[in-house]
Amino acid sequence: MKHHFGDLLDRDGDYWTIVPNRERYAYFIGNTPAGSPEVRVATIGAEDAAWRNIFSFPHLEELTLHGPTSEQLLAIAELSRLKRLRITHARPKDLGFLAPLSQVEELVLEYVSGFSDLSPLRSLTKLKSLHLENLRRVKDFGGLHGITSLRYLAIDGTLDWKQPIVDLEFLRGLPCLEVLVFGFIISLAPFPAVRPILSLPNLKRLKLPFNLLDVREYALLEVGLSGVPGAHWGPFWRLESSSGREAWFEFTGKGAGRVKCGSANADQKCAEYSAKYEQLKAEVQSLAAQLRSGS
């Protein structure tokens, strides 16, 4: 699935100032003269013959590489003053070319494949916001452990390909994380896979769809993060069909099922699942308390 170029970044707070995705086209450098002092934001791709002009812009702060060549990817290591970077539809063999960009504060990697190791990102000592989407060869996100400046992290896949994650232990190495966003993911760890989330001391907001994890994980998060916005799902959700002609109650949890709102047994099914969900929350109370206390 090709990227829709919608702006998926949570722009509440000061985490993101990079231009919205759809606006990238307005910043293609085209015939912009070398040395232009007014250029602060630029987009380049494989078709840009004058792409090397980016190195002559004295005030360049933000760059989007839209379908770049390998040469373009490797060359941006020279942009040591860059603060915001987006790379889309690229296949670098590794991310070592990013290591010299120590001033980057905001980084977006969308549909970037060819590598499996995220550890070069640890060199970005000022990185506060990171959006990772559709990284086809990455399963182990342990390379993010130790990015102590990171305050915002989003990991996403797509409707037709969910991003696998071996486990969430890397979150323990992100002590300043305030916003955690998961889109289309597959957690490969057994219950309680979400336990590292409960250890984040500065978490202010959590975004997680209601149907990607085992229902026990949602119960644990709801109990353990009771004061964190976004950490409340409840036992079911009402969803309308795209045609608007029917609606469903979707039960919280991966593979938990659903029932038509107009079904004769809808109320009974919802009541039964609500009771199950409350029972699960009661069962994880002691575990949530242990995890919060670090024991």
C-alpha positions as CSV (number, residue, x, y, z in Angstrom):
1,M,0.0,0.0,0.0
2,K,1.4,3.4,-1.0
3,H,1.5,6.1,1.6
4,H,-1.6,8.3,1.6
5,F,0.5,11.3,2.8
6,G,-2.0,12.3,5.4
7,D,-0.5,14.0,8.5
8,L,-0.4,11.2,11.1
9,L,1.7,13.2,13.6
10,D,0.1,14.1,16.9
11,R,0.6,17.9,16.8
12,D,-0.6,18.6,20.3
13,G,2.2,20.1,22.3
14,D,5.6,21.0,21.0
15,Y,6.7,17.7,19.7
16,W,6.3,18.4,15.9
17,T,7.0,21.4,13.8
18,I,7.9,19.6,10.6
19,V,5.6,20.5,7.8
20,P,2.6,18.3,7.3
21,N,3.0,15.5,4.8
22,R,0.9,16.9,2.0
23,E,2.9,20.1,2.0
24,R,6.1,18.4,1.1
25,Y,5.5,19.1,-2.6
26,A,5.5,22.8,-2.1
27,Y,9.1,22.6,-1.0
28,F,10.7,20.8,-4.0
29,I,13.8,22.8,-4.7
30,G,13.3,22.8,-8.5
31,N,15.3,25.7,-9.9
32,T,15.9,27.4,-6.5
33,P,19.3,29.1,-6.9
34,A,22.3,27.8,-4.9
35,G,23.0,29.8,-1.8
36,S,19.4,31.1,-1.4
37,P,19.3,32.5,2.2
38,E,15.5,32.3,2.5
39,V,15.3,28.5,2.1
40,R,14.7,26.8,5.5
41,V,12.6,23.9,4.3
42,A,13.4,21.7,1.2
43,T,12.2,18.5,-0.5
44,I,14.4,16.5,-2.9
45,G,14.0,13.2,-4.7
46,A,15.6,11.1,-7.4
47,E,14.4,13.3,-10.2
48,D,16.0,16.5,-8.9
49,A,19.1,17.3,-11.0
50,A,20.0,20.3,-8.8
51,W,19.6,18.5,-5.5
52,R,23.1,19.3,-4.3
53,N,22.0,22.9,-3.9
54,I,20.7,21.9,-0.5
55,F,24.3,22.0,0.8
56,S,24.5,25.7,-0.2
57,F,21.4,26.9,1.7
58,P,22.9,28.6,4.8
59,H,19.7,28.5,6.8
60,L,18.3,25.0,5.9
61,E,16.6,23.5,8.9
62,E,14.3,20.9,7.5
63,L,14.6,18.3,4.7
64,T,12.3,15.7,3.1
65,L,13.9,13.0,1.0
66,H,11.0,11.8,-1.2
67,G,12.0,8.6,-3.0
68,P,15.7,9.5,-2.8
69,T,18.7,7.8,-4.5
70,S,21.3,6.0,-2.5
71,E,23.7,8.9,-3.3
72,Q,21.3,11.4,-1.8
73,L,20.8,9.4,1.3
74,L,24.5,9.1,2.0
75,A,25.2,12.7,1.2
76,I,22.9,14.2,3.8
77,A,25.4,13.3,6.5
78,E,27.0,16.6,5.5
79,L,24.0,18.6,6.8
80,S,25.2,18.8,10.4
81,R,22.9,21.7,11.2
82,L,19.7,20.0,10.1
83,K,16.9,20.0,12.8
84,R,14.0,18.2,11.1
85,L,14.2,15.2,8.6
86,R,11.7,13.1,6.8
87,I,12.7,10.1,4.6
88,T,10.0,8.4,2.6
89,H,10.2,5.4,0.2
90,A,13.8,4.5,0.5
91,R,15.9,1.4,0.9
92,P,19.2,2.1,2.7
93,K,21.2,-0.9,3.7
94,D,21.7,0.7,7.2
95,L,21.1,3.9,9.0
96,G,24.7,4.8,9.6
97,F,24.4,7.9,7.4
98,L,22.1,9.4,10.0
99,A,24.6,9.2,12.9
100,P,26.4,12.5,12.1
101,L,23.1,14.5,12.2
102,S,23.4,15.2,15.9
103,Q,21.2,18.3,15.8
104,V,18.1,16.6,14.4
105,E,15.2,16.9,16.8
106,E,12.4,15.5,14.7
107,L,12.7,12.4,12.5
108,V,10.1,10.7,10.3
109,L,10.9,7.4,8.5
110,E,8.0,6.2,6.3
111,Y,8.2,3.1,4.1
112,V,12.0,2.8,4.6
113,S,13.3,-0.7,4.3
114,G,16.6,-2.5,3.7
115,F,17.9,-2.3,7.3
116,S,17.0,-4.0,10.5
117,D,19.2,-2.1,13.1
118,L,17.9,1.1,14.6
119,S,20.9,1.7,16.9
120,P,22.5,4.5,14.8
121,L,19.6,6.7,16.0
122,R,21.3,6.7,19.4
123,S,23.8,9.2,17.9
124,L,20.9,11.8,17.6
125,T,21.4,13.2,21.0
126,K,18.8,15.9,20.6
127,L,16.1,13.7,19.1
128,K,12.8,14.5,20.8
129,S,10.2,13.2,18.3
130,L,10.3,10.0,16.2
131,H,7.7,8.6,13.8
132,L,8.4,5.1,12.3
133,E,6.0,3.8,9.7
134,N,6.2,0.6,7.7
135,L,9.8,-0.5,8.4
136,R,9.6,-3.8,6.6
137,R,12.8,-5.4,7.9
138,V,12.6,-4.2,11.5
139,K,11.1,-6.4,14.2
140,D,13.5,-5.7,17.1
141,F,13.2,-2.1,18.2
142,G,15.9,-2.5,20.9
143,G,18.2,-0.1,19.0
144,L,16.0,2.7,20.3
145,H,17.0,1.9,23.9
146,G,19.1,4.7,25.4
147,I,17.7,7.6,23.4
148,T,17.2,9.6,26.6
149,S,16.1,12.8,24.8
150,L,13.1,11.1,23.2
151,R,9.7,12.5,24.3
152,Y,7.5,11.3,21.5
153,L,7.5,7.9,19.7
154,A,5.1,6.5,17.1
155,I,5.3,3.1,15.5
156,D,2.9,2.2,12.8
157,G,2.3,-0.2,9.9
158,T,-0.5,-0.1,7.4
159,L,-4.0,-1.6,6.8
160,D,-2.4,-4.4,4.7
161,W,0.8,-4.9,6.7
162,K,1.1,-4.7,10.5
163,Q,4.4,-3.7,11.9
164,P,5.8,-6.6,14.0
165,I,7.5,-5.8,17.3
166,V,9.5,-8.5,19.1
167,D,8.9,-6.9,22.5
168,L,8.5,-3.6,24.2
169,E,11.6,-3.8,26.5
170,F,13.3,-1.0,24.7
171,L,10.8,1.4,26.2
172,R,12.7,1.0,29.6
173,G,15.6,2.9,28.0
174,L,13.4,5.9,27.1
175,P,13.0,7.6,30.5
176,C,11.8,11.0,29.1
177,L,9.0,9.5,26.8
178,E,5.8,11.5,27.1
179,V,3.7,10.4,24.2
180,L,3.6,6.8,22.9
181,V,1.6,6.0,19.7
182,F,1.0,2.6,18.2
183,G,-0.9,2.2,15.0
184,F,-1.1,-1.1,13.0
185,I,1.3,-3.3,14.9
186,I,1.7,-7.0,15.9
187,S,3.1,-7.7,19.3
188,L,5.2,-10.9,19.3
189,A,5.7,-11.0,23.1
190,P,3.5,-13.0,25.5
191,F,1.3,-11.4,28.1
192,P,2.1,-9.1,29.8
193,A,3.7,-7.6,26.8
194,V,2.8,-4.0,27.8
195,R,4.5,-4.1,31.2
196,P,7.4,-1.8,30.1
197,I,4.8,0.9,29.3
198,L,3.8,0.9,32.9
199,S,7.4,1.7,33.8
200,L,7.5,5.0,31.9
201,P,7.8,7.7,34.5
202,N,6.8,10.6,32.4
203,L,4.1,9.2,30.1
204,K,1.4,11.8,29.4
205,R,-0.5,10.3,26.5
206,L,-1.0,6.9,25.0
207,K,-2.6,6.1,21.6
208,L,-3.3,2.4,20.9
209,P,-6.2,0.9,18.8
210,F,-8.6,-1.3,20.7
211,N,-8.2,-4.4,18.6
212,L,-4.5,-5.2,18.2
213,L,-3.5,-6.9,21.5
214,D,-4.9,-9.6,23.8
215,V,-7.8,-8.2,25.9
216,R,-5.7,-8.8,29.0
217,E,-3.2,-6.3,27.8
218,Y,-5.8,-3.6,27.6
219,A,-7.2,-4.4,31.0
220,L,-3.7,-4.1,32.5
221,L,-3.0,-0.8,30.8
222,E,-6.4,0.6,31.9
223,V,-5.7,-0.3,35.5
224,G,-2.0,0.6,35.5
225,L,-2.3,3.9,33.7
226,S,-5.6,5.0,35.1
227,G,-4.6,8.7,35.0
228,V,-3.0,8.7,31.5
229,P,-5.1,10.1,28.7
230,G,-5.8,7.5,26.0
231,A,-5.3,4.5,28.4
232,H,-9.0,3.7,28.6
233,W,-10.9,1.6,26.1
234,G,-13.8,0.0,27.9
235,P,-15.2,-3.4,26.9
236,F,-16.6,-2.5,23.5
237,W,-16.8,0.2,20.8
238,R,-19.7,1.2,18.5
239,L,-18.5,1.4,14.9
240,E,-20.5,2.5,11.9
241,S,-20.1,0.8,8.5
242,S,-18.8,2.9,5.6
243,S,-22.2,2.8,4.0
244,G,-23.9,4.0,7.2
245,R,-26.6,1.3,6.9
246,E,-25.5,-0.8,9.8
247,A,-23.4,-0.5,13.0
248,W,-21.5,-3.0,15.1
249,F,-20.4,-3.3,18.7
250,E,-16.7,-4.3,18.4
251,F,-15.3,-5.9,21.6
252,T,-11.9,-4.7,22.9
253,G,-9.0,-7.1,22.3
254,K,-7.5,-8.9,19.3
255,G,-10.0,-11.3,17.8
256,A,-12.5,-10.6,20.5
257,G,-15.4,-10.5,18.0
258,R,-18.3,-8.2,17.4
259,V,-22.1,-8.1,17.3
260,K,-24.5,-6.1,15.2
261,C,-26.1,-3.3,17.1
262,G,-29.5,-4.3,15.8
263,S,-29.1,-7.9,16.7
264,A,-31.6,-9.4,19.2
265,N,-28.9,-10.6,21.5
266,A,-26.6,-7.5,21.2
267,D,-27.5,-6.2,24.7
268,Q,-26.8,-9.7,26.2
269,K,-23.5,-10.1,24.4
270,C,-22.3,-6.6,25.4
271,A,-23.3,-7.2,29.0
272,E,-21.4,-10.5,29.1
273,Y,-18.3,-9.0,27.6
274,S,-18.5,-6.1,30.0
275,A,-18.6,-8.5,32.9
276,K,-15.6,-10.4,31.5
277,Y,-13.6,-7.1,31.0
278,E,-14.3,-6.0,34.6
279,Q,-13.2,-9.4,35.9
280,L,-9.9,-9.1,33.9
281,K,-9.3,-5.7,35.4
282,A,-9.8,-7.0,38.9
283,E,-7.4,-9.9,38.2
284,V,-4.6,-7.6,37.0
285,Q,-4.8,-5.2,39.9
286,S,-2.0,-6.7,41.9
287,L,0.2,-7.1,38.8
288,A,-0.3,-3.5,37.8
289,A,0.7,-2.4,41.3
290,Q,3.9,-4.5,41.2
291,L,4.8,-3.1,37.8
292,R,4.2,0.5,38.8
293,S,6.4,0.0,41.9
294,G,9.1,-1.6,39.8
295,S,9.1,-4.8,41.8
